[in-house]
């Protein structure tokens, strides 16, 4: 397979990714361009040259600039938006601020991100709230299936729903505007986990109208790690408290003041948000709309190829995916469950033998295995062709060298 080792796209030179790795997993942790990392380094140099001056006299203005830019990017008022460490922190912030009584119902879907499921289990254990799961299968034929699965689980005890905008394991865009409005008419708030949305699809938080929305900046927005946004609708801000309560206090006004100073911290990832927005849009004629369209179209093209290799139909309609696509695989036999710190044997084999970094999930609704591709500017179609060759062993190794029944 070495002779067929694929070149990334012409944009790869702007990233620091290992040239000997075929990195098809931007969705897990993102990857930050070199120029944005240099911006972060410059901020850190300023911080360490005079920490008091930087943190106490200079930082707030830069912090607000970044917050204002990302608020503009998602069509939200900056005073309703704060920075948190990641989307999981955003979900924790909201659910650990809300007050639940025994018997209150928290609605979520079977496609929930695992860390958020653990959080809901904690909330239920501490408060006596009841968790209600709206289940739907993958593959899926239509977004309407999702809406109906959620609405049929609503009862008079439903307090709030936690809904992914783009699911992690199955990479499905949820029809969040429809869901939010349908639940709102029933008096139910919605928390949207948009971990994969920011920079992947156009976002209009005013139009979506959710009570709570969180999204990572380090994925498709390509900032350094450890920064995400949390948007809280103005009528829902009372009682929403940061995970770390610090000098401003838990009820400070305006809302963003509660989150500004969590104690001594490294603010440079958040300061880079504005820089990353502007740098990324400078790479492609047409800016962010062109970036999102390019990644989406490449994802669709790669999906056709992988579906042909796996001899399966498309697992969902084209308009239900953004810059990631997931494919079902046959189940493992005679193997222990894969934990969040472990790797599926196929994932390890692709990494070890082909230098391909791609996730293989163990997913339980219904029990199945999934493999997920992701697309960012640095990826090329040749990399997905290489993945296809690895999956079938075409011309490089015997076809039996990689199977789906390891």
CORCORJO-V35341 format. One line per field, one symbol per residue. phi: phi as a letter, one per 20 degrees, with the letter a starting at -180 (. if undefined). psi: psi as a letter, one per 30 degrees, with the letter a starting at -180 (. if undefined). burial: 1 if it has 16 or more other ideal C-beta (glycine too) atoms within 10 Angstrom, else 0. Layout:
phi=???
psi=???
burial=???
This chain:
phi=.gfegeefffeffeddfgfedeedcfffcmadfgfffffffffffffffagfgffdddfgffffgffffffffdlcfffdccecfafffffggffeefdddgngddebdfdffgffffffffgfffdnfdecdedbecfceaffffgfffffefcfefebcdcfecfffeldfefffffgfffffemdfcdeedgdefnecfccffffmffbbcbfeeeffmeffnbbdcdcggfdffnecfgdecgfnfcgcfgfffdfceogbeeffffegfffgffgfffcgomfgffffffffffffffgfffffelcfgfbfgfecddcbdcfcfffdmcfgeefedcfgfffffffecledbecedcdcfgadcccecccgfecfgffffgffffdmfmdcggffccdcg
psi=fefgkkkalffffflgkjfgkjjghffegakkleeeeeeeeeeeeeeffieeeeeffeeeeeeeeeeeeeeeegilkffgklkleleeeeeeeeffelkklkfkkjkllfgkkeeeeeeeeeeeeffglkkkkjkllklkflffeeeeeeeffklffjelkjkkekldefhkkkieeeeeeeeefggklkkkjhegejfelkkjeeeeglekkkkkffcffhlllhklkkkkkefgfkfjklejkbeflfgkklefeffejgakljgeeeffeeeeeeeefffkkfbeeeeeeeeeeeeeeeeeeeeeefhllkfllegglcglkkkkllklkhklkklfglkkeeeeeeeeffhkjkkjljkgilklkkkkllkleflleeeeeeeeeeffhjfelkffeklgh.
burial=1000010110110110100001111110011110011011001001100000010000100110011111101101010111111111111111101101000111111111101100110011001011010101010100100110111011000111111111111111111100110110000111111111111110101001111111111111111101111111100110011100010100010011011111000011111111111011100100010011011101100110010011000011000111111111100100000100000101101100011111111110100111111111111100111111111010010000010000
